[in-house]
Amino acid sequence: MHADSDGLAIAVTPCRSAFPADLDASDDLEIGHSFPRLGRLIALGFGMTLLSAALAFELWGGLGAYERAAGCAGVLLFGLVTCRLIWMLPAERGPVVIVSRYGIRDLRNGNEFLLWDSIEDVSVRESRGCKTVVLTPTPALRRQLRCVRSRRAVSPQSDADVIVIDPAGLATDFATLLQACQACHDASERRTALQQNSHHDAQSFAVKAS
């Protein structure tokens, strides 16, 4: 375990891919991108690019200057987006979200490995029928995240009080992601409580012995 240049706690742990129906805190979960979804987006991008090209080159008669301009803009926009998605394919083969018994990392939000000790609560946020996992950081971690975001020219007020883990586009479902986060967070709280009790018992024994 070490600290990165931004002052956040980093822990390197061996992880293995795990997608069981009943995931507990003894399992480490590595989640990559959903390739079928990415493939559908690429296919959609190709289709929209071809449609825009048909408008730009007047493959249909009776088109005006507005339609041609819209076609040219569509070729530029959808072409760039499609190329970006294709370029992402080799890079997206590794895990994007890593959930371990020690902490969690979401590369879409940053490279920091957030220890469960620095997370106060795991909850659910639902918006327009889409559910996301919400992590509430401790005040100390919240200050560190704001500092990191300010260095990266990201608005410090943008979700500064919570960390949102969105299952959209990942090769797992919301229930599995939530279960993994809750199980690992609960296990971390139990370990912390045991350590505190052991430390208190040791102090009491030392006082009695003296």
C-alpha positions in Angstrom: 0.0 0.0 0.0 1.3 3.5 -0.9 0.1 7.0 -1.6 0.0 8.5 -5.1 1.1 12.0 -6.1 -2.4 13.3 -5.4 -2.2 12.1 -1.8 -4.9 9.3 -2.1 -4.4 6.0 -0.6 -3.4 3.3 -3.2 -3.4 -0.4 -2.6 -2.2 -3.0 -5.0 -3.8 -6.4 -4.5 -3.9 -9.5 -6.7 -7.3 -9.7 -8.3 -9.1 -12.5 -10.2 -12.2 -12.3 -12.3 -15.3 -13.4 -10.4 -18.9 -13.4 -11.6 -20.6 -15.8 -9.2 -24.3 -15.5 -8.3 -23.4 -15.1 -4.7 -20.4 -12.9 -4.4 -18.9 -12.3 -0.9 -16.1 -10.2 0.4 -13.5 -13.0 -0.2 -13.9 -12.5 -3.9 -12.2 -9.8 -6.0 -14.3 -8.6 -8.9 -12.7 -7.4 -12.2 -15.2 -5.8 -14.6 -14.5 -4.9 -18.2 -16.4 -3.1 -20.9 -19.4 -4.9 -22.5 -18.1 -5.7 -26.0 -21.6 -6.5 -27.4 -22.8 -3.1 -26.3 -19.6 -1.4 -27.8 -20.2 -3.4 -31.0 -23.7 -2.1 -31.3 -22.6 1.4 -30.8 -20.0 1.0 -33.6 -22.6 -0.4 -35.9 -24.9 2.4 -35.1 -22.1 4.9 -35.7 -21.4 3.3 -39.1 -25.1 3.5 -40.0 -25.4 7.2 -39.0 -22.2 8.0 -40.9 -23.5 6.4 -44.1 -26.9 8.1 -43.7 -25.2 11.5 -43.3 -23.0 10.8 -46.3 -26.1 10.1 -48.4 -27.5 13.5 -47.4 -24.1 15.3 -47.9 -23.6 13.8 -51.5 -27.3 14.2 -52.4 -27.9 10.5 -53.1 -31.6 11.4 -52.9 -33.1 14.0 -55.1 -34.9 17.1 -53.9 -32.5 17.9 -51.1 -31.8 21.5 -50.2 -28.7 23.3 -48.8 -29.9 22.7 -45.2 -30.0 18.9 -45.7 -26.6 18.9 -47.3 -25.1 21.0 -44.5 -26.7 18.6 -41.9 -25.2 15.6 -43.8 -21.7 17.1 -43.8 -22.0 17.8 -40.1 -23.3 14.3 -39.5 -20.4 12.7 -41.4 -17.9 14.7 -39.3 -19.6 14.0 -36.0 -20.6 10.4 -36.4 -17.4 9.6 -38.3 -15.2 10.9 -35.4 -17.3 9.1 -32.8 -17.2 5.8 -34.7 -13.4 6.1 -35.1 -13.1 6.8 -31.4 -15.0 3.7 -30.5 -13.0 1.6 -32.9 -9.8 3.0 -31.4 -11.0 2.1 -27.9 -11.4 -1.6 -28.7 -7.8 -2.8 -28.0 -7.5 -0.6 -24.9 -10.8 -1.7 -23.4 -9.9 -5.4 -23.0 -8.7 -5.0 -19.4 -10.7 -4.4 -16.3 -12.4 -1.0 -15.9 -13.8 -1.4 -12.4 -12.0 -3.4 -9.7 -13.8 -4.3 -6.5 -11.6 -6.0 -3.8 -11.9 -6.6 -0.1 -9.6 -3.6 0.4 -11.1 -1.0 -1.9 -12.5 -0.1 -5.3 -11.1 1.5 -8.4 -13.2 2.9 -11.4 -10.8 3.9 -14.2 -13.6 6.0 -15.7 -13.5 8.3 -12.7 -9.7 8.2 -12.1 -6.8 6.0 -11.3 -7.2 6.2 -7.6 -7.8 3.0 -5.6 -10.2 4.1 -2.9 -9.9 2.1 0.4 -13.2 1.0 2.0 -12.0 2.5 5.2 -12.4 5.9 3.5 -16.0 5.1 2.4 -18.8 5.9 4.9 -21.7 4.3 3.0 -22.8 2.4 -0.1 -26.2 3.4 -1.4 -28.2 3.4 -4.6 -29.2 6.3 -6.8 -32.0 6.0 -9.4 -32.6 8.5 -12.2 -34.8 7.9 -15.3 -35.0 4.2 -14.6 -31.2 3.8 -14.4 -29.6 2.7 -11.1 -26.1 3.5 -10.1 -24.0 2.7 -7.0 -23.2 5.7 -4.9 -20.2 5.7 -2.5 -20.2 8.4 0.3 -16.6 9.3 1.2 -15.3 10.4 4.6 -14.7 14.1 5.0 -10.9 13.5 4.6 -11.3 11.7 1.3 -13.8 14.3 0.1 -11.3 17.0 0.6 -8.6 14.9 -1.2 -11.0 14.3 -4.1 -11.8 18.0 -4.4 -8.1 18.8 -4.5 -7.5 16.1 -7.2 -10.3 17.4 -9.3 -9.1 21.0 -9.1 -5.7 19.9 -10.3 -7.3 18.1 -13.2 -9.3 21.2 -14.2 -12.5 19.4 -13.2 -15.2 21.4 -11.4 -14.7 20.6 -7.7 -18.5 20.8 -7.2 -19.2 18.1 -9.7 -20.4 15.2 -7.6 -17.8 16.3 -5.0 -19.7 14.7 -2.1 -20.2 11.3 -3.6 -18.5 8.8 -5.9 -20.9 7.4 -8.6 -20.2 3.9 -10.1 -22.3 3.5 -13.2 -22.9 -0.1 -14.4 -23.9 1.1 -17.9 -21.5 -0.3 -20.5 -19.9 -2.8 -18.1 -19.9 -6.5 -18.5 -22.0 -7.1 -15.4 -25.3 -6.0 -14.0 -26.3 -3.5 -11.4 -27.2 -6.2 -8.8 -23.8 -7.9 -8.9 -22.0 -4.6 -8.7 -24.0 -3.4 -5.7 -23.7 -6.8 -3.9 -19.9 -6.8 -4.4 -19.6 -3.2 -3.1 -21.8 -3.8 -0.1 -20.2 -7.1 0.9 -16.7 -5.7 0.7 -17.6 -2.5 2.6 -19.4 -4.4 5.3 -16.4 -6.8 5.7 -14.1 -3.7 6.0 -16.3 -2.3 8.8 -16.2 -5.6 10.6 -12.4 -5.7 10.4 -12.1 -2.2 11.6 -14.4 -2.9 14.6 -12.4 -6.0 15.5 -9.2 -4.1 15.3 -10.6 -1.3 17.5 -11.8 -3.9 20.1 -8.5 -5.7 20.1 -6.7 -2.4 20.6 -9.1 -1.5 23.4 -8.6 -4.9 25.1 -4.9 -4.6 24.9 -5.0 -1.2 26.5 -7.3 -2.4 29.3 -5.0 -5.4 29.9 -1.9 -3.1 30.1 -3.7 -0.8 32.6 -4.7 -3.7 34.8 -1.2 -5.2 34.6 0.3 -1.9 35.7 
